[in-house]
Amino acid sequence: MNSLDELLADMKQPDIGQELGALLLALMLAYGITWLVRRRWLAGQAGQAGQGQAMQGQGVAGLAESVWLGNRVATGVMFALLALTFTYAASRVVGQWQPLSVLKVAVPILLVLVAIRFLARTFALSFPTSLMARMTERVFSWLAWITVALWVTGLLPTALSELEAIEFPISDDSKVNLRSLLAGLLSAGAVIVATLWVSALIERRVLRGAVDDLSVRKIMAGGIRAVLLLLGVLFALHAVGIDLTALSVMGGALGIGLGLGLQGLAANYVSGFVILFERSVRIGDYIRADDFEGTVKDINTRYTLIQNLFGQQAIVPNEKLTTSRVDNLEQDAPKQCLACDLTVAYGCDVQAVQKMLLESTLQHPRVLKTPAVEIYVSELGFYGIEMQISFWIADPHKGMQNVRSEVNVAALQTLTAHQIEMAAGPMRTVMPA
């Protein structure tokens, strides 16, 4: 009789209700405790935010990033872990006076649920927008539940024997079977998930409070994650029994191939770390790079994401930021000097025009009074007197073309109101295409 037949036979026993009651009580206790902890956690988040609206915005967002508490009571690791603990304790108590059937099956099922919940929350925390992470989570979940189904039906030993029979030759005297390969992949996956969780925990609990600069925190978190992942993978491979000396030879050949075939990608990758280490450009800076002006939204290992005031985004390779000129309009120089050029006709009172332009420029709310606004006669041109308005602003990240346009419009309105004639240049003839 297999395990499924035994379970179906035990379900007909009169004392099965005691096991079902114990299992239901364990699940209810786990749900209630998780609900109380989640409620207190949300209340703590609301207290830190200081207002009810922040509770809904920040509290729920932070809850979605928690491994132990999900966005619902049953989606985090805590509920599954508490349910497993209480169910195992119930099985130990009930098993003292009757044979177990339901609780014996419920314990491994809840153990698998803990592993799946831990994997799901860790991947959601480490890779919140990755489709590959979601696919990996689903594949692992299906494999775990298939394994449980095979165990319940009694087919697991047969399936393992069939997997051992499938062998892959590595060399003339070495072979590896499919069961060992799957066990190695499972061990490596478990180590990688645990490593991602530890690195995310270090980033949230240690780096977020110790490092204020977002760029430095980003590179430190990435470095810690890379080191932990490397150590975790090497440990998993060694635990499976794979010779690491063979991997060193393969790694050397792979490094040479990457160096020759992916020079541009490697240059951008190294440039990304150089930018983050030197902090020449930081997240939040307002810069002008590769004829594009905007705020740095993110610095990845390959590219930097810049967004202008109109919402347009530009992906600039990191190598451009290290080998070309980059105008940082915010870091260490929050003030920016701007200039507007105009031409008035000969015969006007230059000093009166300068006074009018000075008054109209100072009326703009973003124009600073210190340093002072300067009105220059830049050149006595062929068509008129060329003048320049020089002024300073303290917030270039809010845009410079917009304030320059508004100053030009104000100057034009002032000159028109005082009947100051603007000089006209030569007429342009547009040739038909």
C-alpha positions as CSV (number, residue, x, y, z in Angstrom):
1,M,0.0,0.0,0.0
2,N,1.5,3.4,-1.0
3,S,1.3,6.6,1.0
4,L,-1.8,7.8,-0.9
5,D,-3.7,4.6,-0.1
6,E,-2.7,4.8,3.5
7,L,-3.9,8.4,3.7
8,L,-7.2,7.6,2.1
9,A,-7.6,4.6,4.5
10,D,-6.8,6.7,7.5
11,M,-9.3,9.4,6.5
12,K,-12.0,6.8,7.2
13,Q,-10.8,6.3,10.8
14,P,-13.1,7.8,13.5
15,D,-10.3,9.6,15.3
16,I,-9.2,11.5,12.2
17,G,-11.2,14.5,13.5
18,Q,-8.6,15.1,16.3
19,E,-5.8,15.5,13.7
20,L,-7.9,17.8,11.5
21,G,-8.8,19.9,14.6
22,A,-5.2,20.1,15.7
23,L,-4.2,21.1,12.1
24,L,-6.9,23.8,11.9
25,L,-5.9,25.1,15.4
26,A,-2.3,25.4,14.3
27,L,-3.2,27.3,11.1
28,M,-5.5,29.6,13.0
29,L,-2.8,30.4,15.6
30,A,-0.3,31.1,12.9
31,Y,-2.7,33.3,11.1
32,G,-3.7,35.3,14.2
33,I,-0.1,35.9,15.4
34,T,1.0,36.9,11.9
35,W,-2.0,39.3,11.7
36,L,-1.1,40.9,15.0
37,V,2.6,41.3,14.1
38,R,1.7,42.8,10.7
39,R,-0.7,45.2,12.3
40,R,1.9,46.4,14.9
41,W,4.5,46.6,12.1
42,L,2.2,48.9,10.1
43,A,1.5,51.0,13.2
44,G,5.3,51.4,13.7
45,Q,5.7,52.5,10.1
46,A,2.9,55.0,10.5
47,G,4.5,56.4,13.6
48,Q,7.8,56.9,11.8
49,A,6.0,58.6,8.9
50,G,4.1,60.9,11.2
51,Q,0.9,61.0,9.3
52,G,-1.9,58.6,8.2
53,Q,-1.4,59.0,4.5
54,A,2.3,58.1,4.9
55,M,1.1,54.9,6.6
56,Q,-0.7,53.8,3.6
57,G,2.0,54.9,1.1
58,Q,5.2,54.0,3.0
59,G,3.9,51.3,5.3
60,V,2.5,49.1,2.6
61,A,5.4,49.7,0.3
62,G,7.8,48.8,3.1
63,L,5.7,45.7,3.9
64,A,6.0,44.6,0.3
65,E,9.8,44.7,0.8
66,S,9.7,42.5,3.9
67,V,10.7,38.9,3.7
68,W,8.9,37.9,6.9
69,L,5.7,39.9,6.2
70,G,4.2,40.0,2.8
71,N,1.6,42.4,1.4
72,R,-1.0,40.0,2.8
73,V,-1.0,37.9,5.9
74,A,-0.4,34.6,4.1
75,T,2.2,35.8,1.6
76,G,5.1,36.3,3.9
77,V,7.5,33.7,5.5
78,M,6.2,34.2,9.0
79,F,2.8,32.6,8.5
80,A,4.2,29.5,6.8
81,L,7.0,29.2,9.4
82,L,4.6,29.5,12.4
83,A,2.1,27.1,10.8
84,L,5.0,24.6,10.3
85,T,6.1,25.0,13.9
86,F,2.6,24.6,15.4
87,T,1.7,21.7,13.2
88,Y,4.9,19.9,14.1
89,A,4.3,20.5,17.8
90,A,0.7,19.2,17.3
91,S,2.0,16.1,15.6
92,R,4.3,15.3,18.5
93,V,1.5,15.7,21.0
94,V,-1.2,13.8,19.0
95,G,1.3,11.1,18.0
96,Q,1.6,10.0,21.6
97,W,-1.8,8.3,21.7
98,Q,-2.7,7.6,18.1
99,P,-1.0,6.9,14.7
100,L,-0.6,10.0,12.5
101,S,-1.9,10.4,9.0
102,V,-2.9,14.0,8.2
103,L,-0.3,15.7,10.3
104,K,2.4,13.4,9.0
105,V,1.6,14.7,5.5
106,A,1.0,18.3,6.6
107,V,4.5,18.8,8.0
108,P,6.4,18.3,4.8
109,I,3.8,20.3,2.8
110,L,4.2,23.3,5.1
111,L,8.0,22.9,5.0
112,V,7.8,23.2,1.2
113,L,5.5,26.2,1.6
114,V,8.1,27.9,3.9
115,A,10.8,27.4,1.2
116,I,8.6,28.7,-1.6
117,R,7.5,31.8,0.5
118,F,11.2,32.5,1.4
119,L,12.2,32.2,-2.2
120,A,9.4,34.4,-3.5
121,R,9.9,37.2,-0.9
122,T,13.7,37.2,-1.4
123,F,13.5,37.4,-5.1
124,A,10.8,40.1,-4.9
125,L,13.1,42.1,-2.6
126,S,16.3,41.7,-4.6
127,F,14.9,41.9,-8.1
128,P,11.6,43.8,-7.8
129,T,11.2,44.3,-11.6
130,S,12.9,41.2,-13.0
131,L,10.8,38.9,-15.1
132,M,13.5,36.2,-14.9
133,A,13.2,36.3,-11.1
134,R,9.5,35.7,-11.4
135,M,10.0,32.8,-13.8
136,T,12.6,31.2,-11.5
137,E,10.3,31.5,-8.6
138,R,7.5,29.7,-10.5
139,V,9.8,27.0,-11.8
140,F,11.1,26.3,-8.2
141,S,7.5,26.3,-6.9
142,W,6.3,23.8,-9.4
143,L,9.3,21.5,-8.8
144,A,8.7,21.6,-5.1
145,W,5.0,20.8,-5.3
146,I,5.7,18.0,-7.8
147,T,8.2,16.5,-5.4
148,V,5.6,16.6,-2.6
149,A,3.0,15.0,-4.8
150,L,5.4,12.2,-5.7
151,W,6.2,11.7,-2.1
152,V,2.5,11.5,-1.0
153,T,1.6,9.1,-3.8
154,G,4.7,6.9,-3.1
155,L,6.2,7.4,-6.5
156,L,9.2,9.5,-5.3
157,P,11.7,6.5,-4.9
158,T,10.8,5.3,-8.4
159,A,11.3,8.8,-9.8
160,L,14.7,9.1,-8.1
161,S,15.8,5.8,-9.5
162,E,14.8,6.8,-13.0
163,L,16.8,10.1,-12.6
164,E,19.8,8.2,-11.4
165,A,19.6,6.0,-14.5
166,I,20.0,9.0,-16.8
167,E,23.7,9.7,-17.0
168,F,25.8,12.3,-18.8
169,P,29.5,11.5,-19.6
170,I,31.9,14.3,-18.6
171,S,35.1,12.4,-19.5
172,D,36.2,8.9,-20.3
173,D,36.1,7.8,-16.7
174,S,33.6,10.2,-15.2
175,K,29.9,10.5,-15.4
176,V,27.2,12.5,-13.7
177,N,23.5,11.4,-13.4
178,L,20.5,13.6,-13.6
179,R,19.6,13.2,-9.9
180,S,23.0,14.6,-8.8
181,L,22.8,17.4,-11.3
182,L,19.3,18.4,-10.0
183,A,20.5,18.1,-6.4
184,G,23.5,20.4,-7.3
185,L,21.2,23.0,-8.9
186,L,18.9,22.9,-5.9
187,S,21.8,23.3,-3.5
188,A,23.2,26.2,-5.5
189,G,19.8,27.8,-5.8
190,A,19.2,27.6,-2.0
191,V,22.6,29.1,-1.3
192,I,22.0,31.9,-3.8
193,V,18.6,32.7,-2.3
194,A,20.1,32.8,1.2
195,T,22.9,35.0,-0.1
196,L,20.5,37.5,-1.7
197,W,18.5,37.6,1.5
198,V,21.6,38.3,3.7
199,S,22.8,41.0,1.3
200,A,19.4,42.7,1.2
201,L,19.2,42.5,5.0
202,I,22.7,44.2,5.2
203,E,21.6,46.9,2.8
204,R,18.4,47.7,4.6
205,R,19.5,47.4,8.2
206,V,23.2,48.5,8.0
207,L,24.0,50.5,4.9
208,R,20.8,52.5,4.9
209,G,21.5,53.9,8.4
210,A,25.2,54.2,8.1
211,V,25.6,55.7,4.5
212,D,23.6,58.7,3.5
213,D,24.9,59.0,0.0
214,L,22.7,57.0,-2.4
215,S,25.5,56.4,-4.9
216,V,27.9,55.1,-2.3
217,R,25.2,52.9,-0.8
218,K,24.3,51.5,-4.2
219,I,27.9,50.4,-5.0
220,M,28.5,49.0,-1.5
221,A,25.3,47.0,-1.7
222,G,26.2,45.8,-5.2
223,G,29.7,44.8,-4.1
224,I,28.5,43.0,-1.1
225,R,25.9,41.1,-3.1
226,A,28.5,40.1,-5.8
227,V,31.0,38.9,-3.2
228,L,28.4,36.9,-1.3
229,L,27.0,35.4,-4.5
230,L,30.5,34.3,-5.6
231,L,31.3,32.7,-2.3
232,G,27.8,31.1,-2.2
233,V,28.1,29.6,-5.6
234,L,31.6,28.3,-4.9
235,F,30.5,26.7,-1.7
236,A,27.5,25.1,-3.4
237,L,29.6,23.7,-6.2
238,H,32.1,22.3,-3.7
239,A,29.3,20.8,-1.6
240,V,28.0,19.0,-4.7
241,G,31.5,17.6,-5.5
242,I,32.5,19.6,-8.5
243,D,36.2,20.1,-8.9
244,L,36.9,23.8,-8.7
245,T,40.3,23.6,-10.4
246,A,38.5,22.7,-13.7
247,L,36.4,25.8,-13.3
248,S,39.5,28.0,-12.8
249,V,40.8,26.9,-16.3
250,M,37.3,27.5,-17.8
251,G,37.1,30.9,-16.1
252,G,40.5,32.0,-17.5
253,A,39.4,31.1,-21.0
254,L,36.1,32.8,-20.5
255,G,37.8,35.9,-19.2
256,I,40.0,36.1,-22.3
257,G,37.0,35.7,-24.6
258,L,35.1,38.5,-22.7
259,G,38.1,40.8,-22.8
260,L,38.4,40.4,-26.6
261,G,34.8,40.3,-27.7
262,L,33.1,42.6,-25.2
263,Q,35.6,45.4,-24.8
264,G,32.9,48.1,-25.1
265,L,30.7,46.4,-22.5
266,A,33.6,45.9,-20.2
267,A,34.6,49.5,-20.5
268,N,31.1,50.7,-19.6
269,Y,31.1,48.3,-16.7
270,V,34.4,49.5,-15.3
271,S,33.4,53.1,-15.9
272,G,30.2,52.6,-13.9
273,F,32.2,51.5,-10.8
274,V,34.7,54.4,-11.4
275,I,31.8,56.9,-11.4
276,L,30.3,55.5,-8.2
277,F,33.7,55.4,-6.5
278,E,34.8,58.9,-7.5
279,R,31.3,60.3,-6.9
280,S,32.0,62.7,-9.8
281,V,28.3,62.2,-10.8
282,R,25.8,61.2,-8.2
283,I,22.2,60.2,-8.3
284,G,20.1,63.3,-8.1
285,D,22.6,65.6,-9.8
286,Y,21.5,67.9,-12.7
287,I,24.0,67.4,-15.5
288,R,24.6,67.9,-19.2
289,A,26.1,64.9,-20.9
290,D,26.2,63.9,-24.6
291,D,24.1,67.0,-25.6
292,F,21.4,65.9,-23.1
293,E,20.5,67.9,-20.0
294,G,18.6,66.5,-17.0
295,T,18.6,64.8,-13.6
296,V,20.5,61.6,-12.9
297,K,17.9,59.0,-12.0
298,D,20.0,55.9,-11.8
299,I,23.6,54.8,-12.3
300,N,23.9,51.1,-13.4
301,T,26.9,49.1,-14.1
302,R,26.6,49.7,-17.9
303,Y,24.7,53.0,-18.3
304,T,23.4,56.1,-16.6
305,L,19.8,57.1,-16.8
306,I,19.1,60.8,-17.2
307,Q,15.7,62.5,-17.3
308,N,15.0,66.0,-18.4
309,L,12.2,68.4,-17.3
310,F,9.9,67.1,-20.0
311,G,10.0,63.5,-18.8
312,Q,12.2,62.3,-21.6
313,Q,14.9,59.8,-20.5
314,A,18.3,59.2,-22.1
315,I,20.4,56.1,-21.6
316,V,24.1,57.4,-21.6
317,P,26.8,54.7,-21.6
318,N,29.1,55.1,-18.6
319,E,32.2,55.3,-20.8
320,K,30.8,58.6,-22.2
321,L,30.8,60.1,-18.7
322,T,34.4,59.2,-18.1
323,T,36.0,60.0,-21.4
324,S,33.9,63.0,-22.5
325,R,33.0,66.4,-21.0
326,V,30.2,66.4,-18.5
327,D,28.7,69.6,-17.1
328,N,27.6,69.0,-13.5
329,L,25.2,71.9,-12.9
330,E,24.5,71.1,-9.3
331,Q,27.4,69.4,-7.4
332,D,29.6,71.9,-5.6
333,A,28.2,74.7,-7.7
334,P,24.5,75.2,-7.1
335,K,24.5,78.6,-8.8
336,Q,24.5,78.9,-12.5
337,C,25.1,82.0,-14.7
338,L,22.9,82.5,-17.7
339,A,22.9,85.0,-20.5
340,C,20.3,86.4,-22.9
341,D,21.4,88.3,-26.1
342,L,19.3,91.0,-27.9
343,T,19.9,93.8,-30.3
344,V,18.4,97.3,-30.2
345,A,18.5,99.9,-32.9
346,Y,20.9,102.8,-33.0
347,G,19.6,106.1,-31.7
348,C,18.0,104.8,-28.5
349,D,19.1,105.8,-25.0
350,V,21.5,102.9,-24.0
351,Q,21.5,103.7,-20.3
352,A,17.7,103.9,-20.2
353,V,17.5,100.6,-22.0
354,Q,20.0,99.0,-19.5
355,K,17.9,100.2,-16.6
356,M,14.7,98.9,-18.1
357,L,16.2,95.5,-18.8
358,L,17.7,95.4,-15.2
359,E,14.2,96.0,-13.7
360,S,12.4,93.5,-15.9
361,T,15.0,90.8,-15.2
362,L,15.0,91.3,-11.4
363,Q,11.2,90.8,-11.4
364,H,11.7,87.1,-12.2
365,P,11.4,85.1,-9.0
366,R,14.3,82.7,-9.9
367,V,16.8,85.4,-10.7
368,L,19.2,86.1,-7.8
369,K,20.0,89.6,-6.7
370,T,23.4,88.5,-5.5
371,P,25.5,88.1,-7.6
372,A,24.1,91.2,-9.3
373,V,22.4,91.2,-12.7
374,E,24.7,92.8,-15.3
375,I,23.5,94.4,-18.6
376,Y,26.4,94.6,-21.1
377,V,26.8,96.3,-24.4
378,S,28.6,93.4,-26.0
379,E,29.2,94.8,-29.5
380,L,28.3,97.6,-31.8
381,G,27.1,95.5,-34.6
382,F,26.2,96.2,-38.2
383,Y,22.5,96.1,-37.6
384,G,22.3,97.6,-34.1
385,I,23.6,97.7,-30.6
386,E,24.1,94.2,-29.3
387,M,23.4,93.8,-25.6
388,Q,23.6,90.9,-23.2
389,I,21.7,90.2,-19.9
390,S,23.8,88.3,-17.5
391,F,22.1,86.9,-14.4
392,W,22.4,84.0,-11.9
393,I,20.0,81.3,-10.7
394,A,20.3,79.0,-7.7
395,D,18.2,76.1,-9.0
396,P,19.5,74.9,-12.4
397,H,17.9,71.5,-11.8
398,K,14.5,73.2,-12.4
399,G,15.6,74.0,-15.9
400,M,17.6,76.8,-17.5
401,Q,16.0,77.2,-20.9
402,N,12.6,78.0,-19.3
403,V,14.0,80.8,-17.2
404,R,16.1,82.2,-20.1
405,S,12.9,82.2,-22.2
406,E,10.9,84.0,-19.5
407,V,13.6,86.7,-19.1
408,N,13.7,87.2,-22.9
409,V,9.9,87.6,-23.0
410,A,9.9,90.1,-20.1
411,A,12.7,92.1,-21.9
412,L,10.7,92.1,-25.1
413,Q,7.5,93.3,-23.4
414,T,9.4,96.0,-21.5
415,L,11.1,97.4,-24.7
416,T,7.8,97.2,-26.6
417,A,6.0,99.1,-23.8
418,H,8.6,101.9,-24.0
419,Q,8.6,101.9,-27.8
420,I,12.3,100.9,-28.0
421,E,13.0,99.7,-31.5
422,M,14.6,96.3,-31.9
423,A,17.2,96.0,-34.7
424,A,16.3,93.9,-37.7
425,G,18.8,91.7,-39.4
426,P,18.9,90.6,-43.0
427,M,16.0,88.8,-44.4
428,R,16.6,85.0,-44.9
429,T,15.4,83.4,-48.1
430,V,14.3,79.8,-47.7
431,M,15.0,77.8,-50.9
432,P,12.3,75.3,-51.8
433,A,13.3,71.7,-51.3
